[in-house]
């Protein structure tokens, strides 16, 4: 499924994903989880100050790309997705029930059942401006916690963050022609994304935290004009 661009994916991993790359993302994710746990985990007050929400967004957006000059830690992991999250910070009173419900969701059960309940809660408590990225990022952080899936977080087949750009990057790597502005809008669309994203993980031996990097690179390559494929992508 990914053979057309296999050399590019291998190069992205080998050149750009080293110790600093992995550690910067892993540490950022750990800080984001700690802030969510403090607010909505056992003993939490069920509220998160706007400044803590902003700190959570900045932490999960941290990265250090190997092979760049100069190599430095930046706040660039999810691109435009960060701005969409930060716009929610003034809405914490309305956002807290959504965050609390999803953070309390057990993620070690049947994945289909977990996703169905997550999307039900998402629709029932959604705040204006909260889209698929915020939902899937929260599921990713929760399911990636050590022991959440019954083993090492790096090896768990857990949920992955998805933005429209990452969706299009994955379709491009599959050799599909991509509709501009396409992205997952439904539970079934996100399930398809997960199925193919985990196939990408297995094909290229990627850690979960490396997947969105490969997909972002693929979308950038697509936009640069390296198009091809036969099937239309969409939700």
C-alpha positions as protocol buffer text, in pm:
chain_id: "A"
residue {
  index: 1
  type: UNK
  ca { x: 0 y: 0 z: 0 }
}
residue {
  index: 2
  type: UNK
  ca { x: 289 y: 240 z: 73 }
}
residue {
  index: 3
  type: UNK
  ca { x: 556 y: 113 z: -164 }
}
residue {
  index: 4
  type: UNK
  ca { x: 545 y: 405 z: -406 }
}
residue {
  index: 5
  type: UNK
  ca { x: 687 y: 642 z: -144 }
}
residue {
  index: 6
  type: UNK
  ca { x: 868 y: 388 z: 76 }
}
residue {
  index: 7
  type: UNK
  ca { x: 1210 y: 541 z: 11 }
}
residue {
  index: 8
  type: UNK
  ca { x: 1088 y: 884 z: 121 }
}
residue {
  index: 9
  type: UNK
  ca { x: 933 y: 753 z: 442 }
}
residue {
  index: 10
  type: UNK
  ca { x: 1249 y: 559 z: 523 }
}
residue {
  index: 11
  type: UNK
  ca { x: 1457 y: 873 z: 467 }
}
residue {
  index: 12
  type: UNK
  ca { x: 1231 y: 1090 z: 685 }
}
residue {
  index: 13
  type: UNK
  ca { x: 1263 y: 840 z: 969 }
}
residue {
  index: 14
  type: UNK
  ca { x: 1635 y: 778 z: 933 }
}
residue {
  index: 15
  type: UNK
  ca { x: 1741 y: 1142 z: 887 }
}
residue {
  index: 16
  type: UNK
  ca { x: 1501 y: 1331 z: 1111 }
}
residue {
  index: 17
  type: UNK
  ca { x: 1391 y: 1093 z: 1387 }
}
residue {
  index: 18
  type: UNK
  ca { x: 1672 y: 1050 z: 1636 }
}
residue {
  index: 19
  type: UNK
  ca { x: 1713 y: 1057 z: 2011 }
}
residue {
  index: 20
  type: UNK
  ca { x: 1639 y: 1428 z: 2047 }
}
residue {
  index: 21
  type: UNK
  ca { x: 1337 y: 1403 z: 1817 }
}
residue {
  index: 22
  type: UNK
  ca { x: 1188 y: 1117 z: 2017 }
}
residue {
  index: 23
  type: UNK
  ca { x: 1272 y: 1260 z: 2360 }
}
residue {
  index: 24
  type: UNK
  ca { x: 1135 y: 1607 z: 2287 }
}
residue {
  index: 25
  type: UNK
  ca { x: 802 y: 1466 z: 2174 }
}
residue {
  index: 26
  type: UNK
  ca { x: 787 y: 1208 z: 2452 }
}
residue {
  index: 27
  type: UNK
  ca { x: 861 y: 1467 z: 2721 }
}
residue {
  index: 28
  type: UNK
  ca { x: 610 y: 1712 z: 2576 }
}
residue {
  index: 29
  type: UNK
  ca { x: 340 y: 1446 z: 2574 }
}
residue {
  index: 30
  type: UNK
  ca { x: 422 y: 1351 z: 2933 }
}
residue {
  index: 31
  type: UNK
  ca { x: 387 y: 1713 z: 3045 }
}
residue {
  index: 32
  type: UNK
  ca { x: 53 y: 1745 z: 2862 }
}
residue {
  index: 33
  type: UNK
  ca { x: -78 y: 1427 z: 3026 }
}
residue {
  index: 34
  type: UNK
  ca { x: 34 y: 1547 z: 3369 }
}
residue {
  index: 35
  type: UNK
  ca { x: -162 y: 1872 z: 3328 }
}
residue {
  index: 36
  type: UNK
  ca { x: -473 y: 1683 z: 3216 }
}
residue {
  index: 37
  type: UNK
  ca { x: -438 y: 1435 z: 3503 }
}
residue {
  index: 38
  type: UNK
  ca { x: -400 y: 1715 z: 3756 }
}
residue {
  index: 39
  type: UNK
  ca { x: -723 y: 1872 z: 3637 }
}
residue {
  index: 40
  type: UNK
  ca { x: -939 y: 1576 z: 3539 }
}
residue {
  index: 41
  type: UNK
  ca { x: -777 y: 1266 z: 3682 }
}
residue {
  index: 42
  type: UNK
  ca { x: -847 y: 1107 z: 4022 }
}
residue {
  index: 43
  type: UNK
  ca { x: -844 y: 1382 z: 4281 }
}
residue {
  index: 44
  type: UNK
  ca { x: -859 y: 1655 z: 4018 }
}
residue {
  index: 45
  type: UNK
  ca { x: -1099 y: 1941 z: 4058 }
}
residue {
  index: 46
  type: UNK
  ca { x: -1261 y: 1899 z: 3717 }
}
residue {
  index: 47
  type: UNK
  ca { x: -1143 y: 2240 z: 3601 }
}
residue {
  index: 48
  type: UNK
  ca { x: -836 y: 2359 z: 3414 }
}
residue {
  index: 49
  type: UNK
  ca { x: -720 y: 2721 z: 3419 }
}
residue {
  index: 50
  type: UNK
  ca { x: -674 y: 2877 z: 3077 }
}
residue {
  index: 51
  type: UNK
  ca { x: -300 y: 2913 z: 3139 }
}
residue {
  index: 52
  type: UNK
  ca { x: -269 y: 2539 z: 3211 }
}
residue {
  index: 53
  type: UNK
  ca { x: -462 y: 2458 z: 2894 }
}
residue {
  index: 54
  type: UNK
  ca { x: -227 y: 2678 z: 2694 }
}
residue {
  index: 55
  type: UNK
  ca { x: 72 y: 2511 z: 2860 }
}
residue {
  index: 56
  type: UNK
  ca { x: -73 y: 2171 z: 2769 }
}
residue {
  index: 57
  type: UNK
  ca { x: -114 y: 2277 z: 2405 }
}
residue {
  index: 58
  type: UNK
  ca { x: 241 y: 2411 z: 2388 }
}
residue {
  index: 59
  type: UNK
  ca { x: 386 y: 2099 z: 2550 }
}
residue {
  index: 60
  type: UNK
  ca { x: 225 y: 1854 z: 2310 }
}
residue {
  index: 61
  type: UNK
  ca { x: 331 y: 2071 z: 2015 }
}
residue {
  index: 62
  type: UNK
  ca { x: 701 y: 2051 z: 2106 }
}
residue {
  index: 63
  type: UNK
  ca { x: 952 y: 1886 z: 1876 }
}
residue {
  index: 64
  type: UNK
  ca { x: 1320 y: 1878 z: 1783 }
}
residue {
  index: 65
  type: UNK
  ca { x: 1382 y: 1778 z: 1423 }
}
residue {
  index: 66
  type: UNK
  ca { x: 1708 y: 1593 z: 1363 }
}
residue {
  index: 67
  type: UNK
  ca { x: 1905 y: 1688 z: 1053 }
}
residue {
  index: 68
  type: UNK
  ca { x: 1798 y: 2053 z: 1066 }
}
residue {
  index: 69
  type: UNK
  ca { x: 2045 y: 2340 z: 1100 }
}
residue {
  index: 70
  type: UNK
  ca { x: 2048 y: 2465 z: 1364 }
}
residue {
  index: 71
  type: UNK
  ca { x: 1888 y: 2178 z: 1554 }
}
residue {
  index: 72
  type: UNK
  ca { x: 1664 y: 2325 z: 1820 }
}
residue {
  index: 73
  type: UNK
  ca { x: 1343 y: 2260 z: 2010 }
}
residue {
  index: 74
  type: UNK
  ca { x: 1049 y: 2429 z: 1843 }
}
residue {
  index: 75
  type: UNK
  ca { x: 673 y: 2448 z: 1899 }
}
residue {
  index: 76
  type: UNK
  ca { x: 578 y: 2325 z: 1553 }
}
residue {
  index: 77
  type: UNK
  ca { x: 462 y: 1963 z: 1573 }
}
residue {
  index: 78
  type: UNK
  ca { x: 99 y: 2008 z: 1464 }
}
residue {
  index: 79
  type: UNK
  ca { x: 131 y: 2324 z: 1258 }
}
residue {
  index: 80
  type: UNK
  ca { x: -201 y: 2506 z: 1226 }
}
residue {
  index: 81
  type: UNK
  ca { x: -355 y: 2263 z: 1474 }
}
residue {
  index: 82
  type: UNK
  ca { x: -186 y: 2450 z: 1760 }
}
residue {
  index: 83
  type: UNK
  ca { x: -366 y: 2772 z: 1673 }
}
residue {
  index: 84
  type: UNK
  ca { x: -700 y: 2590 z: 1663 }
}
residue {
  index: 85
  type: UNK
  ca { x: -636 y: 2455 z: 2013 }
}
residue {
  index: 86
  type: UNK
  ca { x: -516 y: 2784 z: 2160 }
}
residue {
  index: 87
  type: UNK
  ca { x: -835 y: 2954 z: 2041 }
}
residue {
  index: 88
  type: UNK
  ca { x: -1022 y: 2732 z: 2288 }
}
residue {
  index: 89
  type: UNK
  ca { x: -835 y: 2862 z: 2595 }
}
residue {
  index: 90
  type: UNK
  ca { x: -1086 y: 3144 z: 2670 }
}
residue {
  index: 91
  type: UNK
  ca { x: -1369 y: 2886 z: 2665 }
}
residue {
  index: 92
  type: UNK
  ca { x: -1251 y: 2670 z: 2955 }
}
residue {
  index: 93
  type: UNK
  ca { x: -1578 y: 2695 z: 3149 }
}
residue {
  index: 94
  type: UNK
  ca { x: -1763 y: 2542 z: 2855 }
}
residue {
  index: 95
  type: UNK
  ca { x: -1478 y: 2311 z: 2755 }
}
residue {
  index: 96
  type: UNK
  ca { x: -1423 y: 2152 z: 3097 }
}
residue {
  index: 97
  type: UNK
  ca { x: -1716 y: 1902 z: 3080 }
}
residue {
  index: 98
  type: UNK
  ca { x: -1597 y: 1785 z: 2738 }
}
residue {
  index: 99
  type: UNK
  ca { x: -1240 y: 1743 z: 2861 }
}
residue {
  index: 100
  type: UNK
  ca { x: -1345 y: 1575 z: 3184 }
}
residue {
  index: 101
  type: UNK
  ca { x: -1575 y: 1325 z: 3013 }
}
residue {
  index: 102
  type: UNK
  ca { x: -1319 y: 1219 z: 2757 }
}
residue {
  index: 103
  type: UNK
  ca { x: -1027 y: 1209 z: 3001 }
}
residue {
  index: 104
  type: UNK
  ca { x: -1228 y: 983 z: 3231 }
}
residue {
  index: 105
  type: UNK
  ca { x: -1303 y: 742 z: 2945 }
}
residue {
  index: 106
  type: UNK
  ca { x: -1135 y: 401 z: 2992 }
}
residue {
  index: 107
  type: UNK
  ca { x: -923 y: 334 z: 2683 }
}
residue {
  index: 108
  type: UNK
  ca { x: -804 y: -21 z: 2751 }
}
residue {
  index: 109
  type: UNK
  ca { x: -1128 y: -188 z: 2638 }
}
residue {
  index: 110
  type: UNK
  ca { x: -1258 y: -284 z: 2297 }
}
residue {
  index: 111
  type: UNK
  ca { x: -1133 y: -10 z: 2059 }
}
residue {
  index: 112
  type: UNK
  ca { x: -1461 y: 6 z: 1867 }
}
residue {
  index: 113
  type: UNK
  ca { x: -1660 y: 48 z: 2187 }
}
residue {
  index: 114
  type: UNK
  ca { x: -1418 y: 309 z: 2321 }
}
residue {
  index: 115
  type: UNK
  ca { x: -1437 y: 509 z: 1998 }
}
residue {
  index: 116
  type: UNK
  ca { x: -1816 y: 488 z: 1985 }
}
residue {
  index: 117
  type: UNK
  ca { x: -1840 y: 624 z: 2340 }
}
residue {
  index: 118
  type: UNK
  ca { x: -1578 y: 891 z: 2273 }
}
residue {
  index: 119
  type: UNK
  ca { x: -1766 y: 1020 z: 1969 }
}
residue {
  index: 120
  type: UNK
  ca { x: -2094 y: 1008 z: 2164 }
}
residue {
  index: 121
  type: UNK
  ca { x: -1943 y: 1222 z: 2439 }
}
residue {
  index: 122
  type: UNK
  ca { x: -1786 y: 1448 z: 2180 }
}
residue {
  index: 123
  type: UNK
  ca { x: -2120 y: 1519 z: 2015 }
}
residue {
  index: 124
  type: UNK
  ca { x: -2307 y: 1555 z: 2344 }
}
residue {
  index: 125
  type: UNK
  ca { x: -2062 y: 1799 z: 2505 }
}
residue {
  index: 126
  type: UNK
  ca { x: -1895 y: 1960 z: 2207 }
}
residue {
  index: 127
  type: UNK
  ca { x: -1802 y: 2327 z: 2229 }
}
residue {
  index: 128
  type: UNK
  ca { x: -1796 y: 2546 z: 1919 }
}
residue {
  index: 129
  type: UNK
  ca { x: -1452 y: 2522 z: 1761 }
}
residue {
  index: 130
  type: UNK
  ca { x: -1372 y: 2174 z: 1893 }
}
residue {
  index: 131
  type: UNK
  ca { x: -1311 y: 1946 z: 1597 }
}
residue {
  index: 132
  type: UNK
  ca { x: -1164 y: 1609 z: 1509 }
}
residue {
  index: 133
  type: UNK
  ca { x: -810 y: 1715 z: 1595 }
}
residue {
  index: 134
  type: UNK
  ca { x: -888 y: 1812 z: 1954 }
}
residue {
  index: 135
  type: UNK
  ca { x: -1086 y: 1491 z: 2003 }
}
residue {
  index: 136
  type: UNK
  ca { x: -825 y: 1257 z: 1859 }
}
residue {
  index: 137
  type: UNK
  ca { x: -537 y: 1436 z: 2030 }
}
residue {
  index: 138
  type: UNK
  ca { x: -705 y: 1385 z: 2365 }
}
residue {
  index: 139
  type: UNK
  ca { x: -765 y: 1016 z: 2288 }
}
residue {
  index: 140
  type: UNK
  ca { x: -401 y: 982 z: 2180 }
}
residue {
  index: 141
  type: UNK
  ca { x: -270 y: 1136 z: 2500 }
}
residue {
  index: 142
  type: UNK
  ca { x: -499 y: 925 z: 2718 }
}
residue {
  index: 143
  type: UNK
  ca { x: -432 y: 595 z: 2544 }
}
residue {
  index: 144
  type: UNK
  ca { x: -59 y: 663 z: 2523 }
}
residue {
  index: 145
  type: UNK
  ca { x: -18 y: 685 z: 2899 }
}
residue {
  index: 146
  type: UNK
  ca { x: 214 y: 414 z: 3032 }
}
residue {
  index: 147
  type: UNK
  ca { x: 12 y: 104 z: 3105 }
}
residue {
  index: 148
  type: UNK
  ca { x: -310 y: 241 z: 2954 }
}
residue {
  index: 149
  type: UNK
  ca { x: -315 y: -25 z: 2686 }
}
residue {
  index: 150
  type: UNK
  ca { x: -169 y: -299 z: 2904 }
}
residue {
  index: 151
  type: UNK
  ca { x: 193 y: -260 z: 2800 }
}
residue {
  index: 152
  type: UNK
  ca { x: 462 y: -25 z: 2682 }
}
residue {
  index: 153
  type: UNK
  ca { x: 304 y: 292 z: 2547 }
}
residue {
  index: 154
  type: UNK
  ca { x: 541 y: 290 z: 2249 }
}
residue {
  index: 155
  type: UNK
  ca { x: 415 y: -52 z: 2139 }
}
residue {
  index: 156
  type: UNK
  ca { x: 46 y: -10 z: 2207 }
}
residue {
  index: 157
  type: UNK
  ca { x: -196 y: -5 z: 1915 }
}
residue {
  index: 158
  type: UNK
  ca { x: -361 y: 305 z: 2055 }
}
residue {
  index: 159
  type: UNK
  ca { x: -540 y: 601 z: 1903 }
}
residue {
  index: 160
  type: UNK
  ca { x: -347 y: 852 z: 1693 }
}
residue {
  index: 161
  type: UNK
  ca { x: -399 y: 1226 z: 1643 }
}
residue {
  index: 162
  type: UNK
  ca { x: -563 y: 1322 z: 1316 }
}
residue {
  index: 163
  type: UNK
  ca { x: -596 y: 1655 z: 1138 }
}
residue {
  index: 164
  type: UNK
  ca { x: -727 y: 1710 z: 784 }
}
residue {
  index: 165
  type: UNK
  ca { x: -366 y: 1763 z: 671 }
}
residue {
  index: 166
  type: UNK
  ca { x: -253 y: 1435 z: 829 }
}
residue {
  index: 167
  type: UNK
  ca { x: -552 y: 1260 z: 670 }
}
residue {
  index: 168
  type: UNK
  ca { x: -452 y: 1392 z: 327 }
}
residue {
  index: 169
  type: UNK
  ca { x: -87 y: 1297 z: 384 }
}
residue {
  index: 170
  type: UNK
  ca { x: -189 y: 940 z: 461 }
}
residue {
  index: 171
  type: UNK
  ca { x: -407 y: 921 z: 150 }
}
residue {
  index: 172
  type: UNK
  ca { x: -114 y: 1051 z: -56 }
}
residue {
  index: 173
  type: UNK
  ca { x: 120 y: 784 z: 79 }
}
residue {
  index: 174
  type: UNK
  ca { x: -141 y: 524 z: -15 }
}
residue {
  index: 175
  type: UNK
  ca { x: -123 y: 648 z: -374 }
}
residue {
  index: 176
  type: UNK
  ca { x: -465 y: 810 z: -375 }
}
residue {
  index: 177
  type: UNK
  ca { x: -562 y: 1134 z: -542 }
}
residue {
  index: 178
  type: UNK
  ca { x: -658 y: 1371 z: -262 }
}
residue {
  index: 179
  type: UNK
  ca { x: -951 y: 1608 z: -263 }
}
residue {
  index: 180
  type: UNK
  ca { x: -843 y: 1947 z: -133 }
}
residue {
  index: 181
  type: UNK
  ca { x: -976 y: 2019 z: 218 }
}
residue {
  index: 182
  type: UNK
  ca { x: -1065 y: 1649 z: 261 }
}
residue {
  index: 183
  type: UNK
  ca { x: -1057 y: 1513 z: 614 }
}
residue {
  index: 184
  type: UNK
  ca { x: -1237 y: 1276 z: 850 }
}
residue {
  index: 185
  type: UNK
  ca { x: -1565 y: 1404 z: 990 }
}
residue {
  index: 186
  type: UNK
  ca { x: -1721 y: 1084 z: 1120 }
}
residue {
  index: 187
  type: UNK
  ca { x: -1645 y: 789 z: 1345 }
}
residue {
  index: 188
  type: UNK
  ca { x: -1613 y: 558 z: 1044 }
}
residue {
  index: 189
  type: UNK
  ca { x: -1373 y: 802 z: 878 }
}
residue {
  index: 190
  type: UNK
  ca { x: -1147 y: 810 z: 1183 }
}
residue {
  index: 191
  type: UNK
  ca { x: -1158 y: 431 z: 1209 }
}
residue {
  index: 192
  type: UNK
  ca { x: -1032 y: 408 z: 851 }
}
residue {
  index: 193
  type: UNK
  ca { x: -757 y: 656 z: 932 }
}
residue {
  index: 194
  type: UNK
  ca { x: -648 y: 450 z: 1232 }
}
residue {
  index: 195
  type: UNK
  ca { x: -646 y: 126 z: 1037 }
}
residue {
  index: 196
  type: UNK
  ca { x: -421 y: 268 z: 766 }
}
residue {
  index: 197
  type: UNK
  ca { x: -202 y: 472 z: 1002 }
}
residue {
  index: 198
  type: UNK
  ca { x: -126 y: 161 z: 1207 }
}
residue {
  index: 199
  type: UNK
  ca { x: -47 y: -24 z: 883 }
}
residue {
  index: 200
  type: UNK
  ca { x: 203 y: 255 z: 812 }
}
residue {
  index: 201
  type: UNK
  ca { x: 352 y: 207 z: 1159 }
}
residue {
  index: 202
  type: UNK
  ca { x: 401 y: -162 z: 1100 }
}
residue {
  index: 203
  type: UNK
  ca { x: 542 y: -122 z: 749 }
}
residue {
  index: 204
  type: UNK
  ca { x: 808 y: 131 z: 855 }
}
residue {
  index: 205
  type: UNK
  ca { x: 860 y: 33 z: 1222 }
}
residue {
  index: 206
  type: UNK
  ca { x: 744 y: 374 z: 1346 }
}
residue {
  index: 207
  type: UNK
  ca { x: 672 y: 472 z: 1703 }
}
residue {
  index: 208
  type: UNK
  ca { x: 326 y: 624 z: 1749 }
}
residue {
  index: 209
  type: UNK
  ca { x: 486 y: 964 z: 1805 }
}
residue {
  index: 210
  type: UNK
  ca { x: 660 y: 939 z: 1466 }
}
residue {
  index: 211
  type: UNK
  ca { x: 343 y: 879 z: 1262 }
}
residue {
  index: 212
  type: UNK
  ca { x: 215 y: 1236 z: 1246 }
}
residue {
  index: 213
  type: UNK
  ca { x: 563 y: 1354 z: 1142 }
}
residue {
  index: 214
  type: UNK
  ca { x: 566 y: 1118 z: 843 }
}
residue {
  index: 215
  type: UNK
  ca { x: 213 y: 1218 z: 746 }
}
residue {
  index: 216
  type: UNK
  ca { x: 291 y: 1589 z: 774 }
}
residue {
  index: 217
  type: UNK
  ca { x: 595 y: 1540 z: 551 }
}
residue {
  index: 218
  type: UNK
  ca { x: 380 y: 1349 z: 303 }
}
residue {
  index: 219
  type: UNK
  ca { x: 125 y: 1630 z: 288 }
}
residue {
  index: 220
  type: UNK
  ca { x: 403 y: 1883 z: 234 }
}
residue {
  index: 221
  type: UNK
  ca { x: 539 y: 1668 z: -49 }
}
residue {
  index: 222
  type: UNK
  ca { x: 193 y: 1644 z: -203 }
}
residue {
  index: 223
  type: UNK
  ca { x: 149 y: 2019 z: -191 }
}
residue {
  index: 224
  type: UNK
  ca { x: 488 y: 2060 z: -354 }
}
residue {
  index: 225
  type: UNK
  ca { x: 349 y: 1887 z: -659 }
}
residue {
  index: 226
  type: UNK
  ca { x: 439 y: 1519 z: -625 }
}
residue {
  index: 227
  type: UNK
  ca { x: 89 y: 1392 z: -693 }
}
residue {
  index: 228
  type: UNK
  ca { x: -30 y: 1057 z: -814 }
}
residue {
  index: 229
  type: UNK
  ca { x: -279 y: 779 z: -760 }
}
residue {
  index: 230
  type: UNK
  ca { x: -616 y: 662 z: -871 }
}
residue {
  index: 231
  type: UNK
  ca { x: -868 y: 671 z: -587 }
}
residue {
  index: 232
  type: UNK
  ca { x: -1036 y: 972 z: -430 }
}
residue {
  index: 233
  type: UNK
  ca { x: -987 y: 1032 z: -59 }
}
residue {
  index: 234
  type: UNK
  ca { x: -1241 y: 1175 z: 180 }
}
residue {
  index: 235
  type: UNK
  ca { x: -1446 y: 1093 z: 483 }
}
